[in-house]
């Protein structure tokens, strides 16, 4: 079996890349040290990176990889960079001004501009705009998964400079900014997007690279003239996420469940935990239906189970083998004491999930505690919260904050220090001012902290995305709390995922057209088989909204 070598400097989730390559029929081996003799004999190398530019390139340098990688490229053997692996080929990045890239491609990366209203990081499915002959089967009519805040943003002069040095370029536009999405010269090919997380389209690109083939697709002049001209939603499709609440039932089986207001027990005598299916099987089903992401939320605790044997790790390992879209896991991402008394920091807990196949981790209760400390400390972090430690190592895009708020009505805005607004839905007493109170521990305990304040603080601490639940709407099938979504969007510039309340495809349309939600999440309606992900996407297409179709 042909071996593909992967450079590993412990930056992000390599398990998904290994799974994708294994799925294509290759063996993978990690190279963790520049002294590894296999670096000299490798026939194909992939250089993947996630998170902070400086963290990645500094690790490359400190581990002695810089010159061996350059020597490998000079030998003519093929190398593929992915995400920060692409960025590392440039001179540097404004993200880490003191850190030096490999300098193989001229240019310095910069952060996306949020002034036009787009969320940063860019998280979602975008197209590529070819400037030259396409490499390795890149297709401008397919969608690829991007997740990054910094990019090689180019103007015509910079693009001409790349061309003059022999680089073939495919661009992507995020709002009004054009950036390098893929670049190719001789034996070097790199993508800013994650092909291992881009469904069938991404797997094709990896397979073509490993085989060294360049499929050619002919386009008419009319087709070429249309490429890249539609930037609806800043270029991204509308992201549909399938969410699985996972816990053990009374029989000790791991199941996907769903209830209302976080009560997952049947309303019958005995009150068994509602069992809607097995998590790995459902994740595979939703991937095949076209889900853009899959989220696992662990809503139980495994108190008598060693961390390394946590059932959610097995769920991730198995799901990641065949589900080639982003996977998020939440629940238990915090500083913990293992069953043997060992103290394990949140960063190490998150690392276990990343190594098992997770692309993002979701933090709930501990995010509230971190935000409370942030305000008590004069709106400054102490560097010790799970948000700060994980985002520093893996990047902001790897940290999702799960918010569980409930609406509280007041007579006027002066009754609470938390952010209020006048609602269009007054309560029976006629109060039309309200705020959203944060809860912790699965909604069982309330805190004197508003959801707006939580979101604002967590972005400052380094979070990259908000998963916005709503206790009032959970399990109601009555649609999202639209006022809540825009309330939170006004607090942050990072993406916000609408959650809680989706009962039919029309609710997804409302989420996208009546609010500024970056993604919409569904759970019970999918688990119960009332609608499929495909049916939601078909409905959105009928309403003129762009979605990703994996078999395009």
N, C-alpha and C positions, 0 to 999 in steps of 0.2 A: 504494500500500500504506500502511495506517495506521501511523504511527510512535509507538512507546512510548519515552518518555525515562526513563533510569535515573540516579539520582544516584550518582556514583562518587567516594568518598573513599578508595579503595584499602583497603577493609576486607573481605577475604574473597574468595570465589569468585563473581564476577559472570557468568562464562562460562556456568554452568549455568542461571542465570536468563535470560540472553539466548537460550540454546538453547531453553529451554521456550517463550519468547514467540515466537521464530522458528518453532518447530514448530507453533504455533497460527495461523500465517499473518500475523504482524506483523513490521514492521521495528523494530530497536532502535537507539537512539543513547545514548551515555554523555554525561552532563554532569559535567565534572570541575571546573568553575569557576563561581562565582556570577555572573561577568561574561559567561558564555556567553549570547548573545542568544536561544538556543532555550529557555532557562529561562522567558523571558517569553511565548513563543508555544506552549509545550508543551500538549497537550490531555490527556495522561495521564502521570502521573509515578509511578514506583516508588522507594521509599526503602529499599534493603536494607542490612543491616549484620550483621557477624559479629564475634565476639570481645569484647574489653574495651569496656565501656560508655564509660569515659572517653576511650579512644583514638578511639572513633567520634564522640562528640558534640564533643570538642575539635577534631577535624578539621573537622566541620561548621562550627563557630564560626570557626576560624582561616581557613577558606577562604571565609568570608562568606556561608554558605548559610542561616544562621538566619532572618534577616528575609525574604529572598526566598521561603523555603519557607512561612513564615507568610502572606506576601502571596498566594502561589499558592493556599493553602487558602482564604483569605478570598475569593478570586475565584470560588469555587464549583467549580473544576475538580477532578476526582477524583485522590486520592493514596492509594497503598497502601504501608504499611510492612511489612517482613518482618524477623522476629527482633529484632536490636538496633534495626532501623528502627522497630519497635513500641515498644521500650523508650525510645527517644529522645523519644517524644511525651509521656512522663511528666515529673514534676518532677526526678527524680534516681534514683540507685541507690547502695546501700551498697557496691557494687563499687568505685565511684569517688566518694567523698563530696564531693570538691572540684569535681567536674564537674557542670555544670547541664544538664538536659534542656531540651526545647523548651517544657515547661510547658503543653501543650495539654490534658493529662489530669491530674487530681490524683492524687498518689500517688508513693511511693518504692519501688523494687524492692529485694528482699533475696535472700539465698542460701538454697537449699534446706537443710533440716535433715537431717543424716546420722544422727541418733541412733536413728531407727527402722530403720536397716539398709539403706536404699536407696542406690544409687550416685549420686554427683554428679561430673560433669554428668549430667543426665537425657539419655540417648541412646537413642532408639528411637521406636516407633510407639504413639501414644496416641489416645484418643478425645476428643471435645469434649462438654461438657455445656451445652446451651443454657439461658440464663436469660431470653431474649427471642426474638422472631421471628428466625429464622436469616437471615444475610446471604450473598448471593452463592453459594448452594448448599452451604454448610457442612452436613455430614451427620453426626449423632451415631452412625450405624452404620458409618461408615468410619473408617479410621485415617490419622493424619497424622504426619509425621516431626518430632520435637522433638530439639534438641541445644543445651542451655543449662544453666548453673549458677544463674543469677539469674532471678527472675521477679517479676511483680506479684502477690504472694501476698495474698489478700483474705479478710476475714471478712465477716459479714453487714452490719456497719455500713459498711465500705468499699464493698461492693457497692451498698448503698442510695445512697451518695454518688455513685457513678458513674451510677446510674440517674437520680438527681435532676438531674444535669447533662445528661441526654439521651443518654447512651451506651448502646448495646445491647451486651451482653456474652455471650460464650461462655466457659465455664471449662473447665479440665482439672484432674484431680486426680492428683498424683504422690504416692503414699502417702497420708498424712493431710492433705496441704497442697493447697489449692485456689488456682489462679492463673489469670490472664487469658490465655486461649489465642487469642482473637480479640475485636476491639472495633470498633464501627462507629457513626458518627454523621454524618449528611448525606453529604458527599463524601469523608470520611476512613474508610478501612477498613484494619485492620492485623491481622497474625497473628504469634503467637510462633513457630509452627511454620514449616517451610520448604515451601511448596506446590510449588516447583519440584523438590523432592526427595521428594515424596509420591506418586509414581506417577500413575496416572490420576485419582485423587481430587483431587490437588493441581492438576493441569492444568485440571480442570474449574473450580476456584475462580478461577484466574488468568483463564481464558477468560470466565467470567461477569463478573468485575470489569471487564475490558477492554471488554466489550459493554454493561456497565451493566445487567445483568439479575439478577433475584432469583428463582430457581426456588423454588417453595413445595412442600414435602412434608408431607402430612398424616399424623399419628400418632394411634393410638388412645390412650385414657387408660392402658390397661395398658402399652403401649409406653413412654409418657412416664414411668410410674412406675419402669421398669427402667433408665432412662438414668442412667449414672454410678454404678450401685450395685455394680459388680463391680470390685474393685481387685486382682485376682490379679496377682502380680508387680508390685505397686505401681501397676498400671494399664497397664503395657506388655505388648505381645505378646512372644512368644519370638522373638528376632531370629536369622534364618538368613542367613549370609554366604557367598557364593561367592568362592573365592580362586583367582586365576590366577597361577602362577609363570611369568614371561615371560623368555625369553632368546633369543639368536641361536643357531641350530644350526650344524652344521659346514658347511652350504651357505650360511650368511649370512642365512637367513630368520628372521624374528621369530616364535617359536612359544610356545604354552603347553605346559609340560612338567610331569612329576611323577615322582618316584622314591622311594627309601626312604633315610632318614637323609641326605637332601640329595644323594644320588647319582642323577642324572637320566639316566644313560646305560644303554642296553640291555645286557643281560647276554650278548650274543652277540658273535661275532667282529666286530671293527670298532667296536663300542660307540658307535653313533651316539646323539646326544641324542634322547630320546623325544619325538616330536611328537604332541601330542594336539589340535591345532587352532590356529586363528588367534585372537589375543586379542580383537579387536573383535567378531568373530562370536560367540564364546563368551559374551562379556559381554552382548550383546544377547539371546542365548538364555536366559541365566539371569535377566535382567530380565523377559523374557516368561514365564518359569516362576514368577516371584514372589519372586525373591531380594530380601531387604530391604536389602542392601548388596552392592557388588562391590569386591573388593580386588585390585589389581595389584601383584605383588612382582617387581621387576626383579632377577633373580638372576645377571645377567651385567654386565659393564662395557663401556662404549662408549669405550674409551681414545683412539681416533683420531677421535672425532666431536666437533665443537664442541657445547657445552652447548645452544645454541639449536636445534640440529638433532637432539638426542637422540631416538631412535625412540619412547621412551615418551611424549614430548610429543604425537606424532601419534596414538598409541594413545588417549591421554586425550581429545584433541580430537574424534576420531571417535566414541569411545564416548559421550562426554557429549552428543552431538547427539541421541541416541535412548534413552539410558538415564537415566531420571528418578528414580533412587534414589541415595543417597550413594556416592561413589567415593573409594577410598583408594589412594594409590600409595606404594610403599616401594622403597628401594634407591637409594643415591647422594645421599640428603638430608644433606649435610654440607658443610663448607668444602672447596672444590675449587680446583684450578688448571686453567684451561681449556687447550685445546691450543695457544693462542697465548701462553700464559704468564700470562694475566690471573688474578688471585686473585678468586674469587667466593665470598662468604660463604654459609653455609647458608640464611640468611634469603632471599637473592636466588634461590637454587636452588629453595627451596620456593615462592617467589612465581611462578616460571615454571610450576610444576605447578598452582598454584591458578588462574592465568590461563588454563590449558589445560583446566580443568574438574574438577580434584581438589577434594574437600571436606576431606580429611585427608591428612596425610603421615605415613609410618611411618619411624621412626628405629631402627636396629639397633645396629651396631657403635659408632657415636658416642655412643649412649646409655650404653653400658658405660663408655666413656672418661669421660663426663660424671659418671657415678655414682662412679667411682674418685676423680675430683678432688673431688667433693662430700664424700666421707668424709675425704680427705686434708686438706681445708680446714676441718675441724671441723664437718661437716654444714652447709655453706653453699655456695651457688652463687657463681660469679664473674660471672654475668650474660652470659657470652660463649658458653656452650654452645648448640648448635642448638636444644635443648629450650627454653631460656630466651628466646632471641631470637625464635623463631617463635611461641611461645605468647604472648609479650608483644604481638606485632603482630596475630596472628590469633585468639588465644584458646586456652585449654587444650584445648577440644574438637577443635581442628584438629591436635593432636599425639598420635600413637599411638606407643607404644614396642613394638617387636617383640623379644620375648625368646626366645632359643634356648638353653634349658638342657638339661643331661643329669644323670641321677641319679648320686650318688656315695654309696656305703655307708661307714659308719664304725662303730667299736665302741661309741662313746659320744659324747655331745654335746660333750665337751671336746676332741675331736680337731680341731675346726675352729672358727674364730671366727664362721662363718656359721650362720644359723638352721637348726637340725635338728629333726626330729620322728621319732617311732617309727612306722614303716610297718607296714601289714598284710601287706606282701609282702616278707618277708626274702629276701636273696640266697642262693645255694646254700651259702655259708659260714655261714649263720645270722645274719648281721648284720641287725639290724632298725632301726638308726638311719641316717638318710640326710639329705642336703641336695642342692640342685640347683645345679650349677655353671654359670655363664654361659659362653657361647662367643661368638666373634666371627668375622667373615669367612666367613659361611655355614657355621658349625660346624667350621671347620678349625683354630681355635685356642682353647684354654681359658684362662680367667682365674681368679684366686683371689678371685672375687666371687660371692656367692650370688644366685640369682634373687629371693629375698625381699628382700635388701638392694638389689638393682637397682630393683625395683618401688617400694620405699619411697622411695628417693632420687629417682627420676624423677617421682613425684607431687609431691614437695617442690619440684622444679625447675620444675614447671609443666605436666607431661604430663596429658592428659585421659583416656587409655584405654590398656589393656595388651592387646596381641595376643600371647597366650601359646602359643608353639609348644613342642614337646618332641622332642628328637632321638631319644630312645629309642622314641617312638611313630610318628615320621614315616613314612608310607607303609606302616604295618603293617596298616591296616584292622581293628585290634583294639579300637578305642575310645580315648577320651581318657584321659589320666592324671588320674584324678579326684582323687587325693591332691594332685597338683601344683596343680590349680585352686584348691582351698580353701586350700592353703598360701599362694598368692599373694594370694588374696582377703583373707586375714588381715593382709596387709601394707599394703593400700590401701583407700581409700574410692571410688576411681574405677572405672569399669566394666572388667571383664576378659572378653576374648573367648577361648573355648576353641578351640584349634587342634591339629592333628596327631593322626591315628589314626582319624578317622571313616570307617567303611566301610559302614554301613547306617543306616536311620532310627532304630533302637533306640539307637544311640550318642548321637544328639542328645537323645533322651529322658533317657538317663542323665546327660548333661551338665547338663541343666536340673533334673532332680529329685534327683540325688545330690550336686550341688554348688551353689554360689551363682553359677555362671557367668551373666554378663549377656547373652552371645550365644554361638552355636556356629558354627563355620566348617567348611566342607567343600571339598574340592578334587578329588582323583583320582576319587572315586566319581561325581562329576558329569561330569568330563571324559570318563571312559570310557563314560558312558551307562548305568552300572549302576542309577542312581537319578536322578530329577529332583528339583528343589527342591520342586515341587508334591507329589511322592510323600512327601517328608520331612514336609511340612506336613500332608498328609492323615493320616499316621501319628500325628503329634503331636496333631492334633485328636481322633483316635480314643482317645487316652490322656488326654483332658481338658485339654490344654494349649492356650492361646489363641495363635493366630498371625494374621498379617495376610493377608487374601485380597484381592488388588488389584482384582478385579472385583466386590467386594461392592456 
